[in-house]
Amino acid sequence: MKEAIPTVQMDNERVRVTEWRFAPGASTGHHRHELDYVVVPLHDGRLRLVEPAGTREVTLKAGVSYARSAGVEHEVINPNDFEFAFVEIELKG
């Protein structure tokens, strides 16, 4: 499986901002978020989330942000037939 490509745009004592780009079928691999975070989708599209409770798909709209708390565990996969990207903003202490 292809890997999603992270590009850190900023990393300081308060925030880490990462752009994530996913080719069709690309994945982040399973991971656990150690920090609260906000996601800002750059495109309309879907993401497949493989979570401890099961797999689900979510529909995202460009520019419509959402936030999650630290502790989230999942794998994120692009099920679209086009590249998908979002900006992740992690909030440090």
Backbone as CSV, one residue per row, in Angstrom:
resi,resn,N_x,N_y,N_z,CA_x,CA_y,CA_z,C_x,C_y,C_z
1,MET,0.849,-1.184,0.000,0.000,0.000,0.000,0.892,1.244,0.000
2,LYS,0.479,2.241,-0.740,1.216,3.505,-0.802,1.111,4.236,0.530
3,GLU,2.134,5.012,0.838,2.115,5.794,2.070,1.715,7.235,1.777
4,ALA,0.908,7.807,2.677,0.586,9.227,2.606,1.875,10.015,2.849
5,ILE,1.967,11.207,2.277,3.185,12.008,2.381,2.947,13.215,3.282
6,PRO,3.610,13.246,4.452,3.492,14.404,5.347,4.586,15.432,5.049
7,THR,4.216,16.712,5.073,5.179,17.805,4.945,4.946,18.750,6.114
8,VAL,5.916,18.804,7.036,5.781,19.697,8.189,6.016,21.128,7.710
9,GLN,5.017,21.975,7.917,5.109,23.376,7.507,5.609,24.270,8.628
10,MET,5.314,23.871,9.870,5.712,24.660,11.033,5.751,23.732,12.232
11,ASP,6.735,23.918,13.099,6.816,23.129,14.327,7.511,23.988,15.359
12,ASN,6.735,24.489,16.326,7.318,25.307,17.391,6.792,24.842,18.743
13,GLU,6.966,25.627,19.768,6.570,25.207,21.114,5.053,25.136,21.296
14,ARG,4.271,25.722,20.403,2.816,25.751,20.559,2.054,24.860,19.593
15,VAL,2.536,24.749,18.329,1.809,23.983,17.317,2.761,23.259,16.373
16,ARG,2.231,22.196,15.772,2.897,21.552,14.627,1.867,21.518,13.513
17,VAL,2.213,22.082,12.356,1.319,22.130,11.206,1.904,21.235,10.121
18,THR,1.122,20.238,9.704,1.578,19.273,8.703,0.564,19.171,7.587
19,GLU,1.039,19.282,6.348,0.188,19.002,5.195,0.340,17.518,4.873
20,TRP,-0.783,16.822,4.743,-0.798,15.392,4.386,-1.364,15.257,2.986
21,ARG,-0.638,14.567,2.104,-1.093,14.295,0.734,-1.199,12.792,0.535
22,PHE,-2.330,12.379,0.005,-2.652,10.971,-0.193,-2.922,10.706,-1.673
23,ALA,-2.087,9.906,-2.316,-2.424,9.405,-3.642,-3.627,8.471,-3.478
24,PRO,-4.338,8.147,-4.551,-5.427,7.180,-4.405,-4.927,5.892,-3.744
25,GLY,-5.621,5.457,-2.697,-5.257,4.235,-1.979,-4.179,4.407,-0.932
26,ALA,-3.579,5.581,-0.823,-2.489,5.796,0.144,-3.021,5.814,1.574
27,SER,-2.120,5.475,2.508,-2.479,5.315,3.916,-1.442,5.962,4.822
28,THR,-1.900,6.383,5.995,-0.976,6.885,7.023,-0.320,5.739,7.786
29,GLY,-0.901,4.541,7.702,-0.511,3.469,8.608,-1.189,3.716,9.951
30,HIS,-1.258,2.683,10.774,-1.908,2.816,12.081,-1.065,3.733,12.975
31,HIS,-1.736,4.655,13.684,-1.023,5.564,14.575,-1.959,6.050,15.680
32,ARG,-1.347,6.611,16.721,-2.083,7.180,17.853,-1.695,8.644,17.984
33,HIS,-2.686,9.505,18.092,-2.435,10.937,18.247,-2.120,11.258,19.702
34,GLU,-0.970,11.804,19.931,-0.542,12.164,21.286,-0.994,13.571,21.678
35,LEU,-1.481,14.347,20.716,-1.896,15.734,20.952,-3.305,15.969,20.409
36,ASP,-4.020,16.942,20.972,-5.261,17.407,20.362,-4.908,17.963,18.987
37,TYR,-5.863,17.866,18.039,-5.545,18.352,16.698,-6.781,18.830,15.951
38,VAL,-6.529,19.652,14.941,-7.548,20.173,14.037,-7.152,19.763,12.627
39,VAL,-8.124,19.341,11.824,-7.882,18.983,10.427,-8.646,19.958,9.540
40,VAL,-7.954,20.486,8.514,-8.556,21.383,7.530,-8.432,20.715,6.155
41,PRO,-9.514,20.135,5.633,-9.459,19.496,4.319,-9.190,20.532,3.216
42,LEU,-8.359,20.154,2.247,-8.061,21.036,1.126,-8.923,20.712,-0.092
43,HIS,-9.651,19.591,-0.050,-10.499,19.147,-1.158,-11.795,18.581,-0.597
44,ASP,-12.797,18.484,-1.435,-13.973,17.680,-1.118,-13.601,16.229,-1.396
45,GLY,-14.034,15.314,-0.558,-13.752,13.905,-0.803,-14.055,13.062,0.413
46,ARG,-13.626,11.802,0.343,-13.874,10.866,1.433,-12.549,10.378,2.000
47,LEU,-12.575,9.959,3.258,-11.461,9.265,3.882,-12.013,8.022,4.557
48,ARG,-11.259,6.937,4.500,-11.626,5.698,5.195,-10.814,5.651,6.487
49,LEU,-11.488,5.454,7.603,-10.846,5.397,8.912,-10.954,3.978,9.445
50,VAL,-9.802,3.368,9.703,-9.766,2.036,10.302,-9.478,2.258,11.782
51,GLU,-10.496,2.047,12.613,-10.430,2.358,14.038,-10.603,1.079,14.858
52,PRO,-10.266,1.118,16.153,-10.445,-0.071,16.980,-11.878,-0.632,16.933
53,ALA,-12.870,0.240,16.781,-14.270,-0.198,16.765,-14.732,-0.660,15.383
54,GLY,-13.883,-0.500,14.359,-14.270,-0.904,13.012,-13.832,0.110,11.975
55,THR,-14.297,-0.092,10.763,-13.936,0.778,9.643,-15.144,1.605,9.241
56,ARG,-14.888,2.889,8.945,-15.969,3.759,8.488,-15.405,4.750,7.484
57,GLU,-16.275,5.325,6.676,-15.873,6.358,5.739,-16.552,7.661,6.126
58,VAL,-15.798,8.745,5.968,-16.324,10.075,6.260,-16.196,10.927,5.010
59,THR,-17.139,11.828,4.840,-17.116,12.766,3.721,-16.676,14.122,4.251
60,LEU,-15.674,14.698,3.596,-15.115,15.976,4.023,-15.333,17.022,2.939
61,LYS,-15.451,18.269,3.358,-15.629,19.399,2.448,-14.428,20.332,2.587
62,ALA,-13.945,20.823,1.477,-12.796,21.733,1.481,-13.052,22.901,2.424
63,GLY,-12.099,23.158,3.318,-12.172,24.294,4.221,-13.045,24.110,5.444
64,VAL,-13.752,22.980,5.569,-14.618,22.744,6.727,-13.819,21.910,7.735
65,SER,-13.343,22.572,8.771,-12.448,21.961,9.760,-13.201,21.113,10.776
66,TYR,-12.443,20.196,11.400,-12.968,19.463,12.554,-11.817,19.227,13.521
67,ALA,-12.148,18.984,14.785,-11.137,18.796,15.830,-11.343,17.455,16.513
68,ARG,-10.246,16.871,16.970,-10.293,15.612,17.721,-9.341,15.735,18.913
69,SER,-9.615,14.975,19.941,-8.789,14.994,21.150,-7.641,14.007,21.046
70,ALA,-6.617,14.252,21.841,-5.487,13.326,21.928,-6.005,11.938,22.284
71,GLY,-5.287,10.913,21.836,-5.655,9.544,22.156,-6.319,8.798,21.013
72,VAL,-6.732,9.510,19.953,-7.360,8.860,18.810,-6.364,7.889,18.175
73,GLU,-6.831,6.664,17.917,-6.021,5.657,17.233,-6.742,5.255,15.960
74,HIS,-6.022,5.309,14.839,-6.633,4.913,13.570,-5.590,4.815,12.468
75,GLU,-6.041,4.316,11.342,-5.316,4.385,10.079,-6.216,5.170,9.146
76,VAL,-5.648,6.092,8.373,-6.422,6.916,7.451,-6.023,6.530,6.025
77,ILE,-7.031,6.229,5.191,-6.802,5.774,3.821,-7.618,6.639,2.862
78,ASN,-7.034,6.948,1.704,-7.750,7.689,0.668,-8.460,6.713,-0.268
79,PRO,-9.810,6.594,-0.179,-10.534,5.683,-1.070,-10.936,6.342,-2.398
80,ASN,-10.627,7.630,-2.550,-10.996,8.355,-3.765,-10.107,7.922,-4.928
81,ASP,-10.545,8.230,-6.149,-9.718,7.943,-7.317,-8.892,9.170,-7.720
82,PHE,-8.709,10.085,-6.771,-7.907,11.288,-6.979,-7.116,11.577,-5.702
83,GLU,-6.087,12.410,-5.839,-5.288,12.788,-4.670,-6.160,13.555,-3.680
84,PHE,-5.966,13.270,-2.403,-6.672,13.992,-1.345,-5.634,14.588,-0.414
85,ALA,-5.917,15.773,0.127,-4.956,16.419,1.026,-5.690,17.179,2.122
86,PHE,-5.021,17.268,3.268,-5.517,18.104,4.354,-4.338,18.657,5.142
87,VAL,-4.619,19.704,5.902,-3.640,20.271,6.826,-4.063,19.866,8.229
88,GLU,-3.094,19.323,8.974,-3.325,18.908,10.367,-2.573,19.874,11.270
89,ILE,-3.281,20.422,12.253,-2.685,21.357,13.208,-2.748,20.707,14.585
90,GLU,-1.577,20.319,15.099,-1.502,19.685,16.418,-1.222,20.766,17.452
91,LEU,-1.960,20.702,18.567,-1.867,21.722,19.614,-1.018,21.196,20.760
92,LYS,0.087,21.844,21.015,0.994,21.438,22.084,0.639,22.175,23.374
93,GLY,0.821,21.497,24.519,0.605,22.030,25.859,0.284,23.456,25.898
